[in-house]
Amino acid sequence: MKDQATKSTVEDIATRARHRVDAAADTIDENIDDVADRFADIEAQLRVAGDRLIESAKVLSAEASKQTRLHPLAAVGIAFAAGVVVSKLLRR
């Protein structure tokens, strides 16, 4: 009789442990899905920001090209001054 009670107790403990492990696994699966969704949202936001950045760079490049054509001497002077500043910074 004692062996039967011990066996029953062990089976009850094992059953409860299985239920808790299953519940933990379900929770982990839900958390993984939530994290994956968040990463997907972040990826979409980064793509949009990257597209805007590329578009801004194109506009800025076109404007710089236009200004360089309109004012070539000023462009050369600015490039020279920038080169002097960069070379002084790099020497330090």
N, C-alpha and C positions, 0 to 999 in steps of 0.2 A: 504494500500500500504506500509506503514511504517513497519507493522508487517511482510509482505512478504520479504522486504529488510533485516530486522533484522534476519529473519529465514534463508535467503540465506547466509548472512554473517556468522552466527553461523555454518551453514552446511559447508561452505568453510573452516572455521577455524578448525572444527572437522576433515574434510577430510585431511587437511594439517598435522594436529597433528597425525592422524592415519598413514600417509605416513612416517612421521618422526619417529614415534615409531617403525614401521615396519623396516625402514632402520637401526635404532639403534639395533633392535633385530637381524637383519642379521649380523651386524658388531660384535655384541657380540658372536654370534654363530661361526663366522669365527675365532675370537680371542680364543675362547674356544678350537676350533679344533687345532689351532696353538700351544696352550699351551699343549694340550694332545699329539701332535706329538713330541714336545720338550721333554716332560717327557718320552715318549717311547724311544726316542734316548738316553736320559740320563740313563734310566734303562738298555738298551742294553750295553752301555759303562761300567756301573757299573758291570754288569754280566761278561763281558770280563775281566775287571780288577780283579774281585774276583776270576775268574778261574785262571788267571795268578798268583795271590797271593797264592792260594792253591797249585798250581804246584811248586812255589818257596819254599813254606814251606815244601813240601814233599822232594824236593831235599836237602834242608838244613838239614832236619831231618835225611835223609839217610847219609849225609856226617858227621853229628855230631855223629851218631851211629857208623859209620865206624872208625872215629878218636878215639872214646871212647874205642872201641875194640882194636885198635892198641896201644893206650897209656893210659891204665887204671889209672896209678898213676898220670899222668898229669891231667886227667879228675877229679880225686878226689881232687887234689890240687886246681884246678880252681873252683870247686864247693864249696870247703871250703872257699876260698878267696871271692867268690861272696856272700856267706852266711854272712861272717864277714862284708862286705861292706853294704849289705842290712840291717843287724841288727843295724849297727851304724847309718844309714840314718833314720831308723824307730824310734830310740831313741830320735831323735831331735824333 
